[in-house]
Amino acid sequence: MKFKPLLRAFPSVLVRDSKGMLLRDYFASDAAKGLLSDPDWRQDMDFDDTARAAYKMADAMLRVREEKQEETISPDTLVETEGEE
């Protein structure tokens, strides 16, 4: 069975049950901000297409992040994923 890191942005020990947002959502949010702030971003794309592009960028960021940090992840941040090998 393969293990993947449990990636969260902004977890808080001060707020009960606050696990923070998923790192993927955080990356997508920043990617969407960047896309929408560019006046040359495709004018024919609607918000759904822009959101899909932002998540595609977030997924690429997570893949590259995993490649770079795979050997340095602490064992206590790993979670078991079912069905993935």
Buried (B, 14 or more C-beta within 10 A) or exposed (E): EEEBBBBBBEEEEEEEEEEBEBBBBBBBBBBBEEBEEEEEEEEEEEEEEBBEBBBEBBBEBBEEBEEEEEEEBEEEEEEEEEEEE
